[in-house]
Amino acid sequence: MRMSCHRDGASLRLKPLTPRLDAERVDDFKSALLAAGLDRGGSLVLDLGDLRFVDSSGLGALVWAAKRARRAGGRLGLVGVRGAVEQVLRLTRLDRVLLVERDAEAEAGGLPAARA
Amino acid sequence: MQSSMTSPLEGVSKRAAEAGGDGPVLVVDDSPSTRRLIAGLIAGWGRDVRTAADGAEAWRILEREPVRLVVTDWVMPEVDGEELCRRIRATRHQCYRYVIALTQRDASDDLVACLEAGADDYIAKPFEPAELHARLEAGLRVVRLERRLATRNRQLSAANEELARARAAIERDLIAATKVQRRLLPRTPRRLHGWEVASLFVPSTWISGDLFGFFPLDERHFAFYHLDVAGHGVAAALASAALSSELTPDHAGPEGRRRLAEPLELVAHLNATQPCDDEASHFTIVYGVLDSLTGTGRLVQAGHPHPIVVEPGGGLRQLGRGGLPIGLFDDAEHEEEAFRLAPGERLFLCSDGLADADAPDGRTWGEERLRSALSELRELPLSDCLDGLRERLRAWRGCDDQDDDVSVLALEAPPNPPEEA
């Protein structure tokens, strides 16, 4: 899976460049996160601003990633959560379990969608 | 030139070993002296040699011996080089036969004719032994390459056949598994304690992770559920099959049967017994119990889409308070919601594949359209309403295929409470 990746202060910021996180893509998504150092215990910020759809496998992968980061002594925050992705996180109450954060950069990216 | 003459002679023994795999070289010439000269040279380079005085004799040898390389004179009585060459090319042989034509120097018509007839190379007479050697070796390289390719092709097609067989076996298994899985789903439409029950099931692949069911708890109450195991295919189907036995009162002991009447307890039990590790599949579920006489019930929603209630007048409301999927967190807590279905009201439990269905242009069907469709189809009998829903979904998708499993379990309260009827 293609992800953009850059340092943002103490955090490593990752953004999956795909509109869908579903059963077909979760394996790719997981290996991309591992390659980016999910197990190294640092602070990761996952920008979901490009995502328009997450299915239950995708949710499973987000939970997997959060648990994995925690186990390694790190943290995984989610930013850019909106639209259908936000709805499904709320429905499943995962918005209370995963670290959903507000983020200026992701929200700036989200403005066109918000206006539409 | 000189060096290429001597080195092959020094390397005779090494080449002789290779030569066995190359097969004999056939030398065709009507002149006994030229034939002997060429055959002698080639034999001196460690090759096995056959000779023929004309094309007809050559053809007889080719028919019985594994000759891969032919050096042939072009102008011969009876069957000449051109005819021999055409016959070689016209006949399907198990391997490629490389032809070097011997032509007269300056006979450019011959040259064109021999290439057109299918010769691979030519040598103009008179020639230097070194030239013959170089062209012979070049020809043998092509022959060896062709042989390796042929071997690889045979291996590939054998592997391909094996794959096709394995695939056919898997398909047979999947078809059988699909039939078994359909048997896990309840037969509908049916009447349960005076309530209509109908369902819709459209798996995205042969087998799916969607499962739904309903069963009486006693003469007055019944339970219903709809669940969706994450992912598709075999692993999801196996997980849903395991869950179906968990959700069958006949299989449960007294403790299990008691739990089936308590949605909150049941969901907690499922979450406690479902391994919350990375490999296990998690699932979403709505599980509820209902008093058939009063229409009152309780349900738990765990990560699953909200159940939708359609009122006889077309009004809509949704049930459930949301909640974590099962099998993700050991300490997940859920909430039970009490509800009441009035006479004639319908309850729909849908998989997310329904609202998430995409049109060819990428637009998602969405909860709004799903709810409107259910409201608009409310005048139809319950199972016709689900058929109508399927039609609308198909029209939206523009095809029969589904990205995700689609299933719906629907209940309809009797028009009047039975005690008043």
Interface residues (C-beta under 8 A of the other chain):
Chain A: A23 F53 D55 S56 S57 L59 G60 V63 W64 K67 R68 A84 R90 L91 T92 R93 L94 V97
Chain B: D228 A230 G231 H232 D278 S281 H282 F283 T284 G303 P305 H306 G322 G323 L324 P325 L328 F329 D352 D356 T364 D404
